[in-house]
């Protein structure tokens, strides 16, 4: 959109020829003026390939899913732009993207082999990475957030590890960078023999930029009033706190909004009081009144496909994967 100090005045001038002048409308004249307006501002109806550059972050000699770039963040230092990426693997990738046409890998930072990363976030040159023990699926144990300081060359200096809840997933800095909110997903073990309680964590960041201090608060779902439509679906004996699995976070003002992905809900956290103040369920859809395709299979396959048609006996939850 192109505007001037008068909002749409530039477009108005191009199409009508001046402020306040009235003319009879002509499609030919309109098309001609619009064409000249587009040339003036170098609009292109068929832009070139929008991909400016790319970088293959797969480690040498590896195949298959690499878990390198599911979650990304960026740090801008002076005229330099660095991208950080992670996503389930055991390294953090730092890329110099100052020249987007030719991004360069700066460092592949290892977590030491004992942890997998689930998320990365940055505020200024302070970098936070959510880490889960590599053997979590067998023996669930608490995760941690590892803090780094990034130098002007893109290299990281480790500051401190802060223990958080079980399986920290999404992490997000507050607008002022003084708090980091963590969605502790707390998935059960692979055999469902151990099912930790999900929670929402807040790390308060105090002190100077050179010597920050970190203080963790864990917010439990125990004892909270839950809406009747919140989906609780674990095996018999599973408590609501065990079944609730926070996933993703968005912050607006002094409130954090945390999706409860498996439970079809959103929790609201007051960052000033460090309390969960509300939980909302997101409702369901009666698919018997809609023609929908609920299968991941296409084409005709001997009648096995789930074809879009009315009257199917299904009710679906509007599963909350993310919130913005």
Steps between C-alpha positions, in 0.01 A plus 500: 500500500637841408391802699612858558454725800138515391450123518357402161558842345772369267262242354223758480729738310605231254144390426313832506765753400486730800344581834129573490460467123196303382496322167263262329616140547656312206643150526750578222619812677509313835708217352742744338549699820540185708765376259693827526460495879645147514799603283560804717530288814662204322224255575538163333201274446733203448782540754818302471560199721444635856763259637809715541728224619516169684736288702495122550562441871507120478819372664745339259452129445148487644165403349137513606332751729762728656298696758705811433261783415148449637521807727694817416589833659720790398751738656589836345832649611590826330484430128525122548205260498529152648242220486476228764324173426420183690229240506551172683867439426808527719647816346410866455575644157622862474490653152630838384215629280630856461514433128175309443616387157797320655430381859798342675507248786692656790479221757323176575485512878476163677304453822740231612303193389276474806224735377278566199374850427135578447503878458717811480423867572700822514473847648775738398813287515362276776419154363292232675473135393247252642665162563352160583700194617579278201355195680173675590277251315634219721547683830327843506694751708504877523648712226689825508544831322858578402586869466770640274637843413576556131810694397526725196660216305197277560679275748320399821621517858308277741363681805294259708265202500165545676299190592136526393210253463459179304561519124526879454360573154409854390694789660434873453657817640278776636501832315754653740717188508476471878302175497515178302181290490531123453234247393594179684321242287571199724412224255473152656771242448476283190322220689284747701656356815604848615285806434639821656280802563503775240568853615584854390830647612621858537866595528552851640819659365657759729834670547725656239544398141849370577396312817133398471325303775229244425215396731251228400133473600292192410125547451300183562152413373412329831190641667396722208141517377501339158228559238279199439590493130875465562611167349641259760574171329771308688460146634291434810659663802663783303455835673421818312844639585664192351290514185543873432788560257597867442650552154542853367503855640409847380530810719288814481559768762525342844317181398640179354270277294605136506343235278409166659529311175380151594224645714342742253547803722696817581634607840543868588785599732531833682873576477485759779355264761649183342165321516283305256188718504277322246469191282275501193386199300475551124184308421425233244356462153209267414624345177163336436395840363810553285657326202862456608791271410651371825744261334860547386438261208413619150334337199292187473633206698242223504260695716753551781527875459313734733305701242350847563129452557225618730363301792821338627493417868801703612548791737841674486685731736659818364845391617719794602851461364606863523374843598586842362 
